[in-house]
Amino acid sequence: MAIMRRIPVQHAGAASGLLQMDQQLVGALGIAVMTSIYALTAVPGNYVSGLPAAFVGGAALAGVAAFIAWRCVRDPVVPVAAPGVAFMLD
């Protein structure tokens, strides 16, 4: 919502596609980072040994994401319709 509310109505489709692509890419990157942390800290034959470090890494990634979201979200902006386009606000 924070991203899409600042986009002009005529660019909403392209912005939505870009947002979906970013979500997929960052999700895959987060899993890759957590898997890498697990692989670096796991002991061969002991499959649970790398999990605490992977979970701490995941929590750190979530904390960074929460901080970025907190800093980027500003006051609500009322969407502006393109000329000739009408829409209703909730």
N, C-alpha and C positions, 0 to 999 in steps of 0.2 A: 504494500500500500504506500509506503514512503517513497518508493521509486515511481510508481505509476501515477500518483496524484499530481506530480509536477510536469507530466507529459501533456502536450497539447493533444486534443482529441484526434486530430487528423494523423498523428503519429503513434497512436495507442497500439495498433497491431504490430508494428515493427518493434516498438519498445517491449511489448509483451513477449515476443519471440526472443529478443535479446535477453530479457530477464530469465526466461525458462532455460536458455542455453547456459547462462551464468550459474544458475542453481545446479544444473547437472554437472557442469565442469568443476565447481567448487566442492560439490558432494563427493565426486570421484577423487579429487585431490585430497580431501580430508581423510578418506578411507585409505588412500595410498600412504599418507603420512603416518597414520596410526598403525598400519601394517608394517611400515618400515621401522617404526619404533619397537614394535613387538619383535620383529626379526632381529634387531640389534641387541635386544636384552634377553631373549629367550635362551634357555639352556637346552642343548640337544637332548631329546628324549623326555624332557619335562615340558609339556605343552602349556602349562599354566604359568610358568615362571615369567614370561614376558607380558602377561596381561596387566599387572599393576602399572607398569611404566606406560603401556599403550593407553590405559584409561586416564592416567594423569595427563598424557599428551593430548588426548581428546578433550579433556576438561580445559586444558590451556587454550586449545583452538576455539572452544566454545566461549571462553572468557574473552578472547581477542575479538571474536565476532560480535559478542554482546557489547563490548566497548565501542567498536566501530559503529554499530547500529545506534547506540545511545548518542554518539557524537554527531551522526549524520541526520538524525530525525529532528526536524525543527517544527515550528508552529504549523498547524494545518493550513493548507492552501486551498482556496475554493477553485475548482476546475473551471477553465474558461472554454466555452464551446467555440468551435470553428464557425465561421460565417455560414449561416443557412442550416446549422445542425442544432437540434434541440434535444436536451436530455433533462431528466429529473434528478434532483438530489434527494437523498433519504432524509 
